[in-house]
Structure formats: structure tokens, C-alpha cells
């Protein structure tokens, strides 16, 4: 169990490092390009930075061989932080899309944003897969929820990439806002599963993927 916890610590250290870079680049590039969704993606990265930091603390507690009671306390706290972050993501995406469509915001082309999105599309699913495996081994609802955050990042990066590319190639200013709506079809069920996991203290497997079971 401690071996899995130490592996979890390493994966969360990687996540914290990448989310720090991703948030800074995305928010900065979004401000420069006047891209509401790019800024939203950066804020999403900031949320995942918070959840990854909480998970890093939770897994460090277990990796040090702390008592089961202390680990359970850490688990409950971190699980609820993940849930709140996911709910906040839903609210922000809906709000940002609505504002973008109403104001007809026309973002500039951002090659930095396209690069960051492309890297996230490739890297985040790899991190999420590993987190789900470790969540099953540790019976950690918080780590399972953080895996959902990583897939959230990948899904939003994909919609961001498509939106930025369509805007750059064809001048379709509305493309990134419309593409983000499809993302909610995945995010809302995952948030519901994370909430149930936090309530029960069990790692839920919502994706129907055998990898969730180790």
C-alpha cells in the first residue's frame, strides 16, 4: 500500500509541475489574444493545481506510514476539495461560454495556446490512466476524482485546440465557445461520480474502463 502511495506522490508531483506551467502560459496567452476560453483553460489548470497539491499532501501522509485514521481524514478532506473544484469548473465553463456568445468576442490567433493544448491532449490522459490505477489500489475517492480532473483538462484542451484552430484558419470566433458545450456532457456525470465517491469514501469507477480496477 505504501508503495502505491509513493507512486501516487510522484504522479502528483508531475501534475503540480505541469499545471503550474500550463496555468501561467494559458492565462498569459489568453489575455494577450483576448481569448475567453484560453483564459478559462488556464483557470481550469489552476483548479487542478489546487487539487493536485491537496492530493500530493494526502498521498504523502500515507506514504510516510501514518495511521489509518489520519489517512482517512486526509482522504475525506481532499475528496471534497476535488468535488468543489469540479463543480466550480462546470459553473465557470457555462458562464464563459455564455458571455463569449453574447458579446461575440473575437479572439486573436494564439500559437502558444495551440501548443499548450496539444501537449495537454496527449499528456493528460496518460496521467489520468495512471491515477485511476493507483486510486483502485489505494481505494482513494480523492485520487479517482483527481483522475477525472486530468481527463477534464484533456477534454477541455481538445475543445480549446479545435476552437483556436478554427478561429485561426477560418475566423470562426464562436467555434471555441460552441465546442466547450460538448465538454459538459462528459464533465457533469464525472462530477456526480466524484461527489458520490466523496460521500461514501469509495473510489467510484464511472468510465466503464477495466483500468479503473487496477
DAHUHU-V835830 format. One record per backbone hydrogen bond with DSSP energy under -0.5 kcal/mol. CO is the residue of the C=O (numbers start at 0). NH is the residue of the N-H. E is the energy in kcal/mol with one decimal. If there is no record, write none. Layout:
CO & NH & E
CO & NH & E
This chain:
0 & 4 & -2.1
1 & 5 & -2.6
2 & 6 & -2.0
3 & 7 & -2.2
4 & 8 & -2.1
5 & 9 & -1.9
6 & 10 & -2.2
7 & 11 & -2.2
8 & 12 & -2.0
9 & 13 & -1.9
10 & 14 & -1.9
11 & 15 & -2.8
12 & 16 & -2.1
13 & 17 & -2.5
14 & 18 & -2.9
15 & 19 & -1.8
16 & 20 & -1.6
17 & 21 & -3.2
18 & 22 & -2.7
19 & 23 & -1.8
20 & 24 & -2.5
21 & 25 & -2.6
22 & 26 & -2.4
23 & 27 & -2.0
24 & 28 & -2.8
25 & 29 & -2.6
26 & 30 & -2.2
27 & 31 & -2.0
28 & 32 & -2.5
29 & 33 & -0.8
29 & 34 & -2.2
30 & 33 & -0.5
32 & 107 & -3.0
33 & 35 & -0.7
34 & 38 & -1.9
35 & 39 & -2.3
36 & 40 & -2.5
37 & 41 & -1.9
38 & 42 & -2.3
39 & 43 & -2.5
40 & 44 & -2.1
41 & 45 & -1.8
42 & 46 & -2.3
43 & 47 & -2.4
44 & 48 & -1.9
45 & 49 & -1.8
46 & 50 & -2.4
47 & 51 & -2.8
48 & 52 & -2.0
49 & 53 & -2.2
50 & 54 & -2.5
51 & 55 & -2.4
52 & 56 & -1.9
53 & 57 & -2.5
54 & 58 & -2.8
55 & 59 & -1.9
56 & 60 & -2.0
57 & 61 & -1.4
58 & 62 & -2.8
59 & 63 & -1.6
60 & 65 & -1.7
61 & 64 & -1.7
66 & 70 & -2.2
67 & 71 & -2.4
68 & 72 & -1.9
69 & 73 & -2.4
70 & 74 & -2.6
71 & 75 & -2.4
72 & 76 & -2.1
73 & 77 & -2.4
74 & 78 & -2.4
75 & 79 & -1.8
76 & 80 & -1.8
77 & 81 & -2.1
78 & 82 & -1.8
79 & 83 & -2.5
80 & 84 & -2.2
81 & 85 & -2.3
82 & 86 & -2.4
83 & 87 & -2.4
84 & 88 & -1.9
85 & 89 & -1.9
86 & 90 & -2.2
87 & 91 & -2.4
88 & 92 & -2.5
89 & 93 & -2.3
90 & 94 & -2.4
91 & 95 & -3.0
92 & 96 & -2.5
93 & 97 & -2.3
94 & 98 & -2.4
95 & 99 & -2.3
96 & 100 & -2.3
97 & 101 & -2.2
98 & 102 & -2.6
99 & 103 & -0.9
99 & 104 & -1.3
104 & 106 & -0.7
109 & 113 & -1.9
110 & 114 & -2.0
111 & 115 & -2.7
112 & 116 & -2.5
113 & 117 & -2.2
114 & 118 & -2.2
115 & 119 & -2.2
116 & 120 & -2.4
117 & 121 & -1.4
118 & 122 & -3.0
119 & 123 & -2.3
121 & 125 & -0.6
122 & 126 & -1.9
123 & 127 & -2.8
124 & 128 & -2.3
125 & 129 & -1.7
126 & 130 & -2.4
127 & 131 & -2.3
128 & 132 & -1.8
129 & 133 & -2.3
130 & 134 & -2.6
131 & 135 & -2.0
132 & 136 & -1.6
133 & 137 & -2.5
134 & 138 & -1.1
134 & 139 & -2.0
138 & 140 & -0.7
139 & 143 & -1.8
140 & 144 & -2.4
141 & 145 & -2.1
142 & 146 & -1.9
143 & 147 & -1.5
144 & 148 & -1.7
145 & 149 & -1.9
146 & 150 & -2.1
147 & 151 & -2.4
148 & 152 & -2.2
149 & 153 & -2.0
150 & 154 & -2.9
151 & 155 & -2.7
152 & 156 & -2.2
153 & 157 & -2.1
154 & 158 & -2.1
155 & 159 & -2.6
156 & 160 & -2.8
157 & 161 & -2.3
158 & 162 & -2.7
159 & 163 & -3.1
160 & 164 & -2.5
161 & 165 & -2.7
162 & 166 & -2.1
163 & 167 & -2.4
164 & 168 & -2.8
165 & 169 & -2.6
165 & 170 & -0.6
165 & 171 & -1.2
166 & 170 & -1.2
170 & 172 & -1.6
171 & 174 & -1.5
173 & 177 & -2.2
174 & 178 & -2.5
175 & 179 & -1.2
176 & 180 & -0.8
177 & 180 & -0.9
177 & 181 & -0.7
178 & 181 & -0.6
178 & 182 & -0.7
179 & 183 & -0.7
180 & 183 & -0.9
180 & 184 & -0.5
181 & 184 & -1.0
181 & 185 & -0.5
182 & 185 & -1.0
182 & 186 & -2.0
183 & 187 & -2.3
185 & 189 & -1.5
186 & 190 & -2.3
187 & 191 & -2.0
188 & 192 & -2.1
189 & 193 & -2.3
190 & 194 & -2.3
191 & 195 & -2.1
192 & 196 & -2.4
193 & 197 & -2.2
194 & 198 & -2.0
195 & 199 & -2.2
196 & 200 & -2.2
196 & 201 & -0.7
201 & 203 & -0.8
203 & 205 & -0.7
208 & 211 & -1.9
209 & 212 & -1.9
210 & 213 & -1.7
